[in-house]
Amino acid sequence: MSNSLQNQEGLIERARAGDDQAFDELVKHHQRDVFRLALKVLGNYELALDASQETFLRAWRALPRFRGDSSISTWLHRITVNTSLSIRKRAQRNTAGDIDDSAYLLESDSESPEAAGERVELCDRLRGALGQLTPSQRQIVVMKDVEGYSHAEVAKAQNISVGASKVRLHRARAALRDLVNRD
């Protein structure tokens, strides 16, 4: 067992015993990944910050029930996705108009305005299509294609077999492709 894994397990045990500093260390270690995932699910910086904070609050409350069947990062990934989806639903109910959050996509100064516009349009279409997938489909696409998780990790996070993970990913990609190509 690697020192990093042993250290993580030690931090988890100390945090479960009520050690706030141990939990703070876990947060510091995982906060970047949690935020990035929340941002990819939500597509909005402020909502992703909220989702990150709520994820760690939920993790703190659920820590006594963490069995260790999966890694802490897989467990946090699942909490992050569920929290982000809840926040997305809440935001959709609370907003009258669309939130224009595509400005952050304009990152390259060397890109022509036409190319930047096309990229923003494609990102908007992709984000819209991801939003139309079922939560399970969206989670599997984000985990595999965006975050780079293995089929085994995806299967464990969704409590399904590796074969089912592959089938669901194939179907989710097909649904996403159809939604993006629909005019």
LUMLUM-966360 format. One record per residue: x, y, z of N, C-alpha, C in turn; residue number from 1. Coordinates in steps of 0.001 Angstrom, whole numbers. Each point is the difference from the previous one (the first is absolute). Example, Ala and Ser with C-alpha at 12.3 -4.5 7.8 and 13.67 -1.06 7.14 Angstrom:
<nodes>
+---------+---------+---------+---------+---------+---------+---------+---------+---------+-----+
!    n.xx !    n.yy !    n.zz !   ca.xx !   ca.yy !   ca.zz !    c.xx !    c.yy !    c.zz !   n !
+---------+---------+---------+---------+---------+---------+---------+---------+---------+-----+
!   13190 !   -5690 !    7800 !    -890 !    1190 !       0 !     900 !    1200 !       0 !   1 !
!    -350 !    1050 !    -720 !     820 !    1190 !      60 !    -770 !    1090 !     730 !   2 !
+---------+---------+---------+---------+---------+---------+---------+---------+---------+-----+
</nodes>
This chain:
<nodes>
+---------+---------+---------+---------+---------+---------+---------+---------+---------+-----+
!    n.xx !    n.yy !    n.zz !   ca.xx !   ca.yy !   ca.zz !    c.xx !    c.yy !    c.zz !   n !
+---------+---------+---------+---------+---------+---------+---------+---------+---------+-----+
!     842 !   -1171 !       0 !    -842 !    1171 !       0 !     889 !    1237 !       0 !   1 !
!    -284 !     967 !    -842 !     847 !    1177 !    -114 !    -177 !     907 !    1212 !   2 !
!    1020 !     839 !     230 !     -64 !     936 !    1123 !   -1147 !     979 !    -159 !   3 !
!    -258 !     432 !   -1232 !   -1093 !     941 !    -251 !   -1343 !    -614 !     370 !   4 !
!    -195 !   -1257 !    -392 !   -1251 !    -695 !     314 !    -129 !    -211 !    1506 !   5 !
!    1107 !    -385 !     641 !     -25 !    -170 !    1452 !    -308 !    1326 !     688 !   6 !
!     602 !    1077 !    -507 !    -242 !    1323 !     560 !   -1472 !     384 !    -145 !   7 !
!    -581 !    -265 !   -1182 !   -1415 !     289 !    -238 !    -871 !    -783 !     974 !   8 !
!     293 !   -1283 !     151 !    -788 !    -832 !     911 !     132 !     486 !    1440 !   9 !
!    1201 !     421 !     368 !     206 !     544 !    1346 !    -789 !    1281 !     212 !  10 !
!       7 !     863 !   -1014 !    -777 !    1240 !      88 !   -1491 !    -295 !     110 !  11 !
!    -453 !    -979 !    -768 !   -1424 !    -363 !      34 !    -378 !    -482 !    1396 !  12 !
!     816 !    -875 !     564 !    -300 !    -526 !    1338 !       5 !    1113 !    1043 !  13 !
!     979 !     899 !     -91 !      55 !    1116 !     957 !   -1201 !     921 !    -176 !  14 !
!    -382 !     252 !   -1254 !   -1161 !     860 !    -264 !   -1276 !    -653 !     519 !  15 !
!    -112 !   -1304 !    -186 !   -1181 !    -730 !     503 !     -82 !      84 !    1522 !  16 !
!    1146 !     121 !     632 !      39 !     113 !    1463 !    -263 !    1438 !     460 !  17 !
!    -219 !     906 !    -963 !    -335 !    1379 !     354 !    1146 !     985 !    -110 !  18 !
!    1121 !    -402 !    -574 !    1164 !     880 !    -146 !    -222 !     956 !   -1175 !  19 !
!    -303 !    1261 !     319 !    -259 !    1005 !   -1035 !    1216 !     235 !    -890 !  20 !
!    1189 !     -23 !     587 !    1212 !     243 !    -783 !     222 !   -1104 !   -1033 !  21 !
!    -321 !   -1223 !     346 !     143 !   -1108 !    -952 !    -962 !     192 !   -1161 !  22 !
!   -1225 !     416 !     306 !    -967 !     241 !   -1078 !     455 !    1172 !    -862 !  23 !
!     563 !    1043 !     621 !     532 !    1129 !    -770 !    1073 !    -464 !    -980 !  24 !
!     848 !    -929 !     430 !    1032 !    -545 !    -888 !    -632 !    -750 !   -1176 !  25 !
!   -1048 !    -766 !     276 !    -706 !    -701 !   -1079 !    -603 !    1001 !    -982 !  26 !
!    -588 !    1066 !     535 !    -585 !    1037 !    -861 !    1083 !     614 !    -876 !  27 !
!    1128 !     378 !     596 !    1095 !     611 !    -769 !     476 !    -929 !   -1114 !  28 !
!      45 !   -1284 !     301 !     487 !    -975 !    -980 !    -971 !    -182 !   -1169 !  29 !
!   -1306 !     105 !     263 !   -1005 !    -325 !   -1017 !    -768 !    1204 !    -546 !  30 !
!     205 !    1196 !     553 !    -855 !    1122 !    -378 !     116 !     383 !   -1475 !  31 !
!    1172 !     -89 !    -568 !     157 !     364 !   -1409 !    -799 !    -945 !    -901 !  32 !
!      96 !   -1296 !     245 !    -733 !    -980 !    -811 !   -1508 !     148 !     175 !  33 !
!    -434 !     237 !    1234 !   -1433 !     180 !     261 !    -507 !    1231 !    -740 !  34 !
!     735 !    1103 !      75 !    -430 !    1222 !    -684 !     -40 !    -198 !   -1515 !  35 !
!    1045 !    -604 !    -558 !      40 !    -215 !   -1455 !   -1173 !    -841 !    -467 !  36 !
!    -317 !   -1052 !     734 !   -1129 !    -842 !    -371 !   -1309 !     783 !     104 !  37 !
!    -181 !     743 !    1077 !   -1221 !     798 !     162 !    -127 !    1015 !   -1131 !  38 !
!    1111 !     611 !    -387 !     -28 !     970 !   -1096 !    -378 !    -676 !   -1313 !  39 !
!     494 !   -1196 !    -222 !    -333 !    -713 !   -1235 !   -1456 !    -431 !     -27 !  40 !
!    -546 !    -364 !    1143 !   -1407 !    -406 !      50 !    -907 !    1215 !    -123 !  41 !
!     365 !    1092 !     684 !    -873 !    1169 !      69 !     273 !    1035 !   -1085 !  42 !
!    1263 !     130 !    -423 !     340 !     988 !   -1014 !     -72 !    1431 !     497 !  43 !
!      33 !     214 !    1309 !    -108 !    1336 !     569 !     927 !      74 !    1203 !  44 !
!     885 !     988 !      -3 !    1035 !     121 !    1022 !    -585 !     139 !    1406 !  45 !
!    -947 !     932 !     156 !    -572 !     254 !    1324 !    -764 !   -1216 !     528 !  46 !
!    -781 !    -623 !    -876 !    -733 !   -1195 !     424 !     960 !   -1131 !     355 !  47 !
!    1114 !     -92 !    -729 !     995 !   -1037 !     293 !     645 !     238 !    1366 !  48 !
!     241 !    1271 !     345 !     520 !     303 !    1340 !    -989 !    -449 !    1073 !  49 !
!   -1276 !     318 !    -220 !   -1038 !    -427 !     946 !     -48 !   -1523 !     107 !  50 !
!      63 !    -661 !   -1148 !     -54 !   -1464 !     -10 !    1199 !    -598 !     732 !  51 !
!    1171 !     606 !    -173 !    1198 !    -499 !     683 !    -163 !      95 !    1513 !  52 !
!    -461 !    1158 !     456 !    -189 !     175 !    1443 !   -1045 !    -972 !     538 !  53 !
!   -1101 !    -121 !    -719 !   -1062 !    -901 !     448 !     457 !   -1459 !     -42 !  54 !
!     831 !    -343 !    -984 !     538 !   -1363 !     -85 !     782 !    -347 !    1260 !  55 !
!     883 !     899 !     410 !     807 !    -296 !    1178 !    -834 !      31 !    1286 !  56 !
!   -1014 !     825 !      33 !    -907 !     -11 !    1151 !    -739 !   -1337 !      84 !  57 !
!    -495 !    -465 !   -1147 !    -683 !   -1300 !     -32 !     968 !   -1136 !     338 !  58 !
!    1227 !     110 !    -497 !     998 !   -1037 !     288 !     293 !     -47 !    1500 !  59 !
!     133 !    1159 !     623 !     268 !      54 !    1442 !   -1123 !    -687 !     774 !  60 !
!   -1240 !     313 !    -406 !   -1151 !    -586 !     692 !    -104 !   -1511 !    -244 !  61 !
!     418 !    -443 !   -1189 !    -134 !   -1413 !    -361 !    1240 !    -822 !     346 !  62 !
!    1053 !     655 !     439 !    1260 !    -698 !     264 !    -149 !   -1201 !     938 !  63 !
!    -820 !      72 !    1037 !    -152 !   -1192 !     854 !    -573 !   -1209 !    -747 !  64 !
!    -697 !     250 !   -1107 !    -585 !   -1108 !    -771 !     908 !    -455 !   -1150 !  65 !
!    1144 !     671 !    -194 !     932 !    -402 !   -1057 !     604 !   -1346 !     375 !  66 !
!    -269 !   -1015 !    -838 !     435 !   -1367 !     299 !    1382 !    -319 !    -553 !  67 !
!     475 !     778 !    -936 !    1293 !    -285 !    -587 !     -50 !   -1027 !   -1111 !  68 !
!   -1210 !    -308 !    -513 !    -123 !    -947 !   -1116 !     653 !     552 !   -1262 !  69 !
!      12 !    1317 !    -113 !     651 !     662 !   -1130 !     997 !    1000 !     572 !  70 !
!     784 !     596 !    -878 !     959 !     996 !     470 !    -747 !    1257 !     421 !  71 !
!     651 !     808 !     799 !    -618 !    1254 !     440 !    -287 !     896 !   -1199 !  72 !
!     866 !     -36 !   -1022 !    -223 !     847 !   -1177 !   -1229 !    -460 !    -780 !  73 !
!    -229 !   -1295 !    -103 !   -1200 !    -508 !    -675 !   -1244 !     381 !     784 !  74 !
!      74 !    -119 !    1310 !   -1121 !     367 !     871 !    -316 !    1489 !    -141 !  75 !
!    1044 !     848 !      26 !    -205 !    1444 !    -160 !    -523 !     328 !   -1395 !  76 !
!     437 !    -756 !   -1003 !    -479 !     217 !   -1365 !   -1509 !    -192 !     -54 !  77 !
!    -460 !   -1060 !     607 !   -1444 !    -282 !      -3 !    -775 !    1089 !     739 !  78 !
!     503 !     430 !    1145 !    -658 !    1072 !     756 !      -5 !    1284 !    -825 !  79 !
!    1113 !     291 !    -679 !      98 !    1216 !    -810 !   -1019 !     -10 !   -1128 !  80 !
!    -106 !   -1103 !    -709 !    -961 !     -85 !   -1107 !   -1421 !     165 !     529 !  81 !
!    -341 !    -715 !    1052 !   -1352 !     100 !     558 !    -296 !    1411 !     497 !  82 !
!     960 !     608 !     674 !    -176 !    1368 !     497 !    -150 !     972 !   -1161 !  83 !
!     828 !    -150 !   -1016 !     -58 !     892 !   -1163 !   -1335 !    -113 !    -715 !  84 !
!    -502 !   -1209 !    -139 !   -1298 !    -180 !    -653 !   -1118 !     628 !     829 !  85 !
!      84 !    -108 !    1314 !    -997 !     638 !     870 !      58 !    1517 !    -138 !  86 !
!    1197 !     544 !     -31 !     162 !    1449 !    -142 !    -493 !     454 !   -1364 !  87 !
!     261 !    -798 !   -1030 !    -485 !     355 !   -1339 !   -1528 !      75 !      -4 !  88 !
!    -650 !    -981 !     597 !   -1469 !      15 !      59 !    -498 !    1220 !     761 !  89 !
!     637 !     292 !    1124 !    -377 !    1153 !     809 !     188 !    1295 !    -796 !  90 !
!    1116 !     113 !    -711 !     280 !    1209 !    -777 !    -996 !     157 !   -1140 !  91 !
!    -377 !   -1105 !    -633 !    -966 !      74 !   -1094 !   -1361 !     443 !     506 !  92 !
!    -360 !    -408 !    1204 !   -1283 !     432 !     573 !      38 !    1466 !     398 !  93 !
!    1168 !     483 !     431 !     108 !    1348 !     551 !     323 !    1082 !   -1021 !  94 !
!     381 !    -371 !   -1211 !     358 !    1020 !    -981 !   -1094 !     147 !   -1033 !  95 !
!    -325 !    1241 !    -301 !   -1030 !     263 !   -1002 !     589 !     -75 !   -1400 !  96 !
!    1213 !     474 !    -162 !     635 !       5 !   -1314 !    1217 !    -894 !     -19 !  97 !
!     609 !     -98 !   -1143 !    1211 !    -803 !    -135 !    1187 !     750 !     571 !  98 !
!     890 !    -737 !     615 !    1235 !     580 !     501 !    1024 !    -101 !   -1120 !  99 !
!     549 !    1145 !    -398 !     999 !     -23 !   -1064 !    1375 !    -168 !     626 ! 100 !
!     459 !   -1232 !      41 !    1285 !    -289 !     621 !    1033 !    -446 !   -1026 ! 101 !
!    -200 !     318 !   -1255 !     930 !    -457 !   -1029 !    1195 !     929 !    -151 ! 102 !
!      10 !    1144 !     678 !    1100 !     942 !    -159 !    1331 !    -602 !     448 ! 103 !
!     -18 !    -855 !    1026 !    1248 !    -589 !     473 !     624 !    -931 !   -1035 ! 104 !
!    -766 !    -390 !   -1011 !     525 !    -894 !   -1025 !     935 !     725 !    -965 ! 105 !
!     -65 !    1324 !     -17 !     842 !     779 !    -903 !    1370 !     185 !     638 ! 106 !
!     814 !   -1007 !     -62 !    1273 !       7 !     700 !    1165 !     443 !    -883 ! 107 !
!     -53 !    -259 !   -1267 !    1143 !     229 !    -867 !    -121 !    1328 !    -730 ! 108 !
!    1002 !     875 !     191 !      12 !    1275 !    -704 !     384 !    -175 !   -1465 ! 109 !
!     714 !   -1085 !    -325 !     464 !    -206 !   -1367 !   -1083 !    -592 !    -892 ! 110 !
!   -1104 !    -394 !     567 !   -1078 !    -622 !    -754 !    -814 !    1081 !    -712 ! 111 !
!    -375 !    -282 !   -1240 !    -809 !     969 !    -733 !   -1381 !      99 !     635 ! 112 !
!    -663 !    1134 !    -159 !   -1348 !     140 !     563 !    -970 !   -1051 !    -540 ! 113 !
!     151 !    -355 !   -1285 !    -882 !   -1009 !    -588 !     226 !   -1364 !     644 ! 114 !
!    1278 !    -361 !     162 !     322 !   -1292 !     609 !    -452 !     -33 !    1459 ! 115 !
!     196 !    1117 !     697 !    -442 !      67 !    1397 !   -1514 !    -133 !      79 ! 116 !
!    -685 !     655 !    -911 !   -1461 !     -93 !     -31 !    -472 !   -1413 !    -275 ! 117 !
!     673 !    -668 !    -945 !    -359 !   -1388 !    -309 !     252 !    -911 !    1197 ! 118 !
!    1123 !     248 !     689 !     329 !    -821 !    1164 !   -1027 !     214 !    1115 ! 119 !
!    -365 !    1254 !     232 !   -1002 !     300 !    1026 !   -1332 !    -643 !    -369 ! 120 !
!    -364 !      84 !   -1292 !   -1260 !    -602 !    -450 !      19 !   -1517 !     199 ! 121 !
!    1117 !    -632 !    -365 !     116 !   -1447 !     182 !     -55 !    -370 !    1481 ! 122 !
!     704 !     773 !     835 !     -33 !    -267 !    1447 !   -1408 !     170 !     550 ! 123 !
!    -703 !    1028 !    -459 !   -1384 !     206 !     441 !    -889 !   -1161 !    -431 ! 124 !
!     188 !    -452 !   -1251 !    -796 !   -1133 !    -489 !     321 !   -1259 !     795 ! 125 !
!    1284 !    -209 !     266 !     411 !   -1174 !     767 !    -539 !      73 !    1426 ! 126 !
!     112 !    1170 !     635 !    -519 !     165 !    1358 !   -1509 !    -221 !      22 ! 127 !
!    -690 !     554 !    -994 !   -1447 !    -197 !     -82 !    -357 !   -1463 !    -190 ! 128 !
!     768 !    -676 !    -849 !    -251 !   -1423 !    -239 !     287 !    -817 !    1262 ! 129 !
!    1089 !     322 !     702 !     297 !    -696 !    1255 !   -1134 !     194 !    1001 ! 130 !
!    -573 !    1196 !       5 !   -1105 !     286 !     903 !   -1256 !    -787 !    -313 ! 131 !
!    -126 !    -470 !   -1236 !   -1176 !    -768 !    -398 !     162 !   -1502 !     245 ! 132 !
!    1230 !    -426 !     260 !     219 !   -1411 !     329 !    -580 !    -282 !    1384 ! 133 !
!    -262 !   -1258 !     268 !    -429 !    -363 !    1348 !    1188 !     218 !     942 ! 134 !
!    -247 !     182 !    1291 !    1120 !     178 !     932 !    1011 !   -1148 !     -72 ! 135 !
!    -474 !   -1219 !    -160 !     897 !   -1151 !     -94 !     860 !      76 !   -1260 ! 136 !
!    -624 !     362 !   -1134 !     759 !     126 !   -1246 !    1028 !    1123 !     113 ! 137 !
!    -419 !    1140 !     547 !     901 !    1144 !     136 !    1176 !    -373 !     893 ! 138 !
!    -270 !    -682 !    1102 !    1066 !    -373 !     923 !    1009 !    -924 !    -673 ! 139 !
!    -475 !    -971 !    -747 !     918 !    -961 !    -613 !     850 !     669 !   -1087 ! 140 !
!    -592 !     915 !    -774 !     757 !     717 !   -1034 !    1045 !     905 !     646 ! 141 !
!    -388 !     737 !    1032 !     943 !     903 !     662 !    1128 !    -789 !     651 ! 142 !
!    -341 !   -1078 !     691 !    1035 !    -788 !     670 !     993 !    -595 !    -989 ! 143 !
!    -496 !    -576 !   -1080 !     876 !    -715 !    -939 !     690 !     950 !    -973 ! 144 !
!    -774 !     877 !    -641 !     555 !     809 !   -1085 !     618 !    1317 !     460 ! 145 !
!    -478 !     546 !    1096 !     524 !    1279 !     464 !    1050 !    -206 !    1083 ! 146 !
!    -339 !    -794 !    1001 !     903 !    -213 !    1125 !    1020 !   -1108 !    -244 ! 147 !
!    -259 !    -881 !    -969 !     961 !   -1039 !    -339 !       9 !   -1206 !     924 ! 148 !
!   -1100 !    -238 !     698 !     -77 !   -1175 !     866 !     -32 !   -1274 !    -852 ! 149 !
!     486 !   -1089 !     576 !     -43 !   -1293 !    -679 !   -1418 !    -555 !      83 ! 150 !
!    -283 !   -1012 !    -828 !   -1319 !    -640 !      63 !    -237 !    -610 !    1384 ! 151 !
!    1049 !    -531 !     603 !    -143 !    -595 !    1335 !    -392 !    1061 !    1030 ! 152 !
!     622 !    1180 !     -83 !    -330 !    1074 !     943 !   -1412 !     520 !    -230 ! 153 !
!    -385 !     129 !   -1272 !   -1360 !     443 !    -328 !   -1006 !   -1017 !     528 ! 154 !
!     283 !   -1273 !    -235 !    -905 !   -1061 !     448 !    -164 !      31 !    1515 ! 155 !
!    1094 !     172 !     703 !     -64 !      32 !    1464 !    -802 !    1211 !     485 ! 156 !
!     216 !    1163 !    -619 !    -715 !    1216 !     411 !   -1498 !    -112 !    -257 ! 157 !
!    -377 !    -740 !   -1055 !   -1420 !    -132 !    -330 !    -605 !   -1307 !     514 ! 158 !
!     796 !    -781 !     702 !    -465 !   -1286 !     540 !    -546 !    -922 !   -1087 ! 159 !
!     769 !    -116 !   -1090 !    -368 !    -880 !   -1111 !    1230 !    -806 !    -398 ! 160 !
!    -192 !    -980 !    -874 !    1135 !    -793 !    -474 !     778 !     789 !   -1054 ! 161 !
!    1221 !    -435 !    -265 !     823 !     647 !   -1023 !    -672 !    -119 !   -1364 ! 162 !
!    -573 !   -1154 !    -296 !    -704 !    -186 !   -1274 !   -1166 !     963 !    -137 ! 163 !
!    -763 !     155 !    1064 !   -1127 !     941 !     -29 !     504 !    1426 !    -180 ! 164 !
!    1142 !     308 !     602 !     597 !    1328 !    -150 !     327 !     278 !   -1465 ! 165 !
!     582 !    -976 !    -677 !     351 !     166 !   -1413 !   -1242 !     178 !    -864 ! 166 !
!   -1023 !    -790 !     265 !   -1243 !      95 !    -772 !    -658 !    1352 !     227 ! 167 !
!     -81 !     413 !    1264 !    -640 !    1283 !     310 !     773 !    1169 !    -595 ! 168 !
!    1336 !     -85 !      10 !     802 !    1062 !    -604 !    -265 !      75 !   -1495 ! 169 !
!     -42 !   -1144 !    -661 !    -278 !     -30 !   -1435 !   -1353 !     646 !    -295 ! 170 !
!   -1009 !    -361 !     771 !   -1347 !     557 !    -207 !     -40 !    1489 !     323 ! 171 !
!     689 !     400 !    1050 !      22 !    1419 !     376 !     704 !     828 !   -1068 ! 172 !
!    1115 !    -518 !    -540 !     696 !     719 !   -1076 !    -877 !     115 !   -1239 ! 173 !
!    -729 !   -1066 !    -327 !    -895 !      36 !   -1163 !   -1098 !    1035 !     215 ! 174 !
!    -573 !      35 !    1195 !   -1041 !     984 !     304 !     565 !    1412 !     -60 ! 175 !
!    1207 !     192 !     517 !     644 !    1312 !     -23 !     279 !     439 !   -1430 ! 176 !
!     504 !    -920 !    -811 !     283 !     304 !   -1408 !   -1281 !     424 !    -722 ! 177 !
!   -1092 !    -729 !     232 !   -1280 !     346 !    -628 !    -473 !    1378 !     437 ! 178 !
!     137 !     306 !    1280 !    -444 !    1295 !     513 !     841 !    1149 !    -548 ! 179 !
!    1316 !    -197 !     -97 !     885 !    1054 !    -513 !    -254 !     240 !   -1484 ! 180 !
!    -246 !   -1067 !    -751 !    -193 !     130 !   -1447 !   -1401 !     430 !    -388 ! 181 !
!    -919 !     -21 !     955 !   -1378 !     415 !    -269 !     -31 !    1513 !    -218 ! 182 !
!    -700 !     439 !   -1005 !     -96 !    1455 !    -256 !   -1294 !     550 !     367 ! 183 !
+---------+---------+---------+---------+---------+---------+---------+---------+---------+-----+
</nodes>
